Amino acid sequence: MDDIWTRFTTQLIDRVSGPLHFRLVLQPLMAAFFAIRSGLADASADKPPYFWALLSARSDRMALIKDGWMSVSRVFALAIVLDVVYQLYVLHFIYPGEAIVVALVLAIVPYLILRGLVTRAARAMGRGASTHTPPGTHRHA
């Protein structure tokens, strides 16, 4: 088991300086684009920050997962494909577990973190639906 863990961590670290290392920047940027787009939409619709809603709203969890997956699935799939290409080119073997871990780190984690932050920032800057009140009405906290 120690050999597997050592190989796993060594090969993950080697991706930073190996071929196709540009994807370590490009894929989180793509995930960030989709997170920003979705976070702004969440703020406009007066929805709670995404990751917090995932953790706290049991009844809406499946709908939230589907919504998030629709936004980030292409980036996740691309991350897996590029990691498989990397593995074939460098390692001459495919390790599916490593490809999934890399895709999670490069696509899902940045998306989860940024979508909620963007929602909060948009609300703080007055871009959320709850910050707009029709003339002649008063908001009550």
C-alpha positions as CSV (number, residue, x, y, z in Angstrom):
1,M,0.0,0.0,0.0
2,D,2.9,2.4,0.7
3,D,4.3,1.8,-2.8
4,I,0.9,2.8,-4.3
5,W,0.7,5.9,-2.2
6,T,4.3,6.9,-3.0
7,R,3.8,6.3,-6.8
8,F,0.5,8.2,-6.6
9,T,2.0,11.3,-4.9
10,T,5.2,11.3,-6.9
11,Q,3.3,11.1,-10.2
12,L,0.9,13.9,-9.1
13,I,3.9,16.1,-8.2
14,D,5.6,15.4,-11.5
15,R,2.7,16.8,-13.4
16,V,3.6,20.3,-12.3
17,S,6.8,20.4,-14.4
18,G,6.1,17.7,-17.0
19,P,4.5,18.0,-20.4
20,L,1.1,19.5,-20.6
21,H,1.7,21.5,-17.4
22,F,-0.1,24.5,-19.0
23,R,-3.4,22.7,-18.1
24,L,-2.7,23.3,-14.4
25,V,-3.4,26.9,-15.1
26,L,-5.8,26.7,-18.0
27,Q,-8.3,24.3,-16.5
28,P,-8.8,26.2,-13.2
29,L,-9.2,29.3,-15.3
30,M,-11.9,27.6,-17.3
31,A,-13.6,26.4,-14.1
32,A,-13.3,29.9,-12.7
33,F,-15.1,31.3,-15.8
34,F,-18.0,29.0,-15.3
35,A,-18.0,29.6,-11.5
36,I,-18.1,33.4,-12.0
37,R,-20.9,33.1,-14.5
38,S,-22.9,30.8,-12.2
39,G,-22.1,32.9,-9.1
40,L,-23.4,36.1,-10.8
41,A,-26.6,34.2,-11.8
42,D,-27.0,33.0,-8.2
43,A,-26.6,36.6,-6.9
44,S,-29.2,37.9,-9.4
45,A,-31.6,35.1,-8.5
46,D,-31.0,35.8,-4.8
47,K,-29.8,32.2,-4.2
48,P,-27.4,31.4,-1.3
49,P,-23.8,30.8,-2.0
50,Y,-23.4,27.5,-3.8
51,F,-21.2,25.4,-1.6
52,W,-23.1,26.5,1.5
53,A,-26.4,25.6,-0.1
54,L,-25.0,22.2,-1.0
55,L,-24.1,21.5,2.6
56,S,-27.2,23.0,4.2
57,A,-30.2,22.5,1.8
58,R,-31.0,18.8,1.9
59,S,-34.2,19.1,-0.1
60,D,-32.5,21.1,-3.0
61,R,-29.2,19.2,-3.0
62,M,-29.8,17.1,-6.1
63,A,-31.0,20.1,-8.1
64,L,-27.9,22.0,-6.9
65,I,-25.6,19.1,-7.9
66,K,-27.2,18.9,-11.3
67,D,-26.9,22.7,-11.8
68,G,-23.2,22.7,-10.8
69,W,-22.5,19.6,-12.9
70,M,-24.0,21.2,-16.0
71,S,-21.6,24.1,-15.6
72,V,-18.4,22.3,-14.8
73,S,-18.9,18.9,-16.5
74,R,-17.0,19.9,-19.7
75,V,-14.1,21.2,-17.8
76,F,-14.0,18.0,-15.7
77,A,-14.2,15.8,-18.8
78,L,-11.4,17.8,-20.5
79,A,-9.3,17.5,-17.3
80,I,-9.7,13.7,-17.4
81,V,-8.9,13.5,-21.1
82,L,-5.8,15.7,-20.9
83,D,-4.6,13.7,-17.9
84,V,-5.0,10.4,-19.7
85,V,-3.1,11.9,-22.6
86,Y,-0.4,13.0,-20.2
87,Q,-0.3,9.5,-18.6
88,L,0.0,7.8,-22.0
89,Y,2.7,10.1,-23.1
90,V,4.8,10.1,-19.9
91,L,3.9,7.0,-18.0
92,H,2.8,4.8,-20.9
93,F,0.0,3.5,-18.7
94,I,-3.3,4.8,-17.6
95,Y,-4.1,5.3,-13.9
96,P,-7.8,6.1,-13.7
97,G,-7.7,7.1,-10.1
98,E,-5.0,9.7,-10.7
99,A,-7.0,11.1,-13.6
100,I,-10.1,11.6,-11.4
101,V,-8.1,13.2,-8.6
102,V,-6.4,15.6,-11.1
103,A,-9.8,16.5,-12.6
104,L,-11.3,17.1,-9.2
105,V,-8.5,19.4,-8.2
106,L,-8.3,21.3,-11.5
107,A,-12.1,21.6,-12.2
108,I,-14.4,20.9,-9.3
109,V,-12.5,22.4,-6.4
110,P,-11.9,25.8,-8.0
111,Y,-15.6,25.8,-9.2
112,L,-16.9,25.0,-5.7
113,I,-14.8,27.7,-4.0
114,L,-15.3,30.5,-6.5
115,R,-19.0,30.2,-7.2
116,G,-19.9,31.0,-3.7
117,L,-17.3,33.7,-3.3
118,V,-18.6,35.4,-6.5
119,T,-22.2,35.2,-5.2
120,R,-21.1,36.9,-2.0
121,A,-19.0,39.5,-3.8
122,A,-21.8,40.3,-6.2
123,R,-24.2,40.8,-3.4
124,A,-21.7,43.0,-1.5
125,M,-21.3,45.1,-4.6
126,G,-25.1,45.5,-5.0
127,R,-25.7,43.1,-7.9
128,G,-28.0,40.7,-6.2
129,A,-31.7,40.6,-6.6
130,S,-32.3,41.4,-2.9
131,T,-30.4,44.7,-3.2
132,H,-32.9,46.1,-5.7
133,T,-36.1,47.4,-4.3
134,P,-38.9,48.9,-6.3
135,P,-39.4,52.6,-5.8
136,G,-41.7,53.4,-2.8
137,T,-41.1,50.1,-1.0
138,H,-38.8,49.4,1.9
139,R,-36.7,46.4,2.6
140,H,-37.1,44.7,6.0
141,A,-34.3,42.6,7.3
